[in-house]
Amino acid sequence: MTLTSLLWLTGAMAVFVLANAGLRVYVASPHLPVLVGALLLFTCGNLMMVRIMREQGLALAIAVSSVLQLLLITAVAVLWFGERPGGTQLLGLIFGLVAVILIAWPQGGRA
């Protein structure tokens, strides 16, 4: 991935984490403005992903985005909302991390 793509991906991940945290807040105390704000953030994050998909391809962009969201949102769930994943879930997170490293690993040529 190029530096520009990594910066866009970082921004998109921040937006998606905020959107998911907003949905979690909405679940605990349903206020329509929180839901609308979260949905607007999801829209913004997906529009940011379009640029990454254009530059890096659909497979790489979505695979890396999905796994990074999984890891980051789990961190928010544990640190902010006090949720505790079980052993199997933690193993899945580790496999996800290994998967994203292998997917994003620099290749000699591009398919």
N, C-alpha and C positions, 0 to 999 in steps of 0.2 A: 504494500500500500504506500502511496505517496504521502508526504507530510501534509499536503492540503487535504487529502482524503481522511487522514487520521484526525486532523483538527475538526473537520465536518462531522466525523463519527463521534468524537468526544462531545461536541455540542448536541448532536442528536441523542446520544445516550443520556446526557444531563436532562434534556427535555423529556425523554421517555420516563426516566426515574421520577421526575417531578410529577408527571401525569399519573403514573401508577400510585405514587404516594397520595396524590389528590383523590384518586378513586378509593384508596383505603380509608382516608379521612371521611369520604362520603358514605362509605359503608357503615362506619361507626356513628355518624350523625348526618343523616341525609338532608342536605341543603342543596337546592337546585343550582345556585351559582357555583358551588364547588364542582358539581358534575359537569356543568358547562365549561368551566375553566379547564378541567382535566381533558375533556374532549377537544377543546381548542389546542391544548398542548400536544395531544396525540396527532392532530392534523398538522401542526407545525413540524413535529418530529418526522412524520412521514414525508412531508415535502422536502425536508433536509435529506432524507434517505434517497430521494430521487437523484440528486446530484452524485451521491456516492455510488449508486447503482450504475449511473451513466459512465463514471470514471473507472470503476473496478469490476463491473459485471454483477448481475443479479445474484449468482450463487455465492460469491465471496461476500458481498455486502450484506445480504440477508442472514447468511450463516453466522458471520461475525457479530452482527447486530443482535441476533436472537440470543446467542450464548452470553454476550456481554450484558444484555438486559437481564437475563436469568441470574447472573452472578451479582450484578449491582443491586437489583431489586431484592434479592435474598439478603444482601447486606443491610439494606434499609429496613427490611422486615425484622431482622434480628436486632439491629442496633436501635431503631426508632420505635418500632411497635412491639418489641419484646417477644416475637415469635421464635420458636425453636424447631429447626428442621431435625428430622430423625436421621438415623444412621444411613438408611438407604438413600434418602434425599441428599445427604452430604456426599455420598459416593457418586451420585448423579452429577452434583456440582463439580466434583473433581474430574469426572469424565468429560463434562462440558468444557472445562478449562483446557484439558489436554486436546480436545477436539478443535477449539478455536486456535490454539497454538499451531496445530498441524495444518489447519486450513489457511491461516494467515502467513505461514512460513514462506519466506521468499523462494520463488521458483526460478529455475534457469531460463525458461521460456514461458510464454503465456499461451494457453490453449485457445 
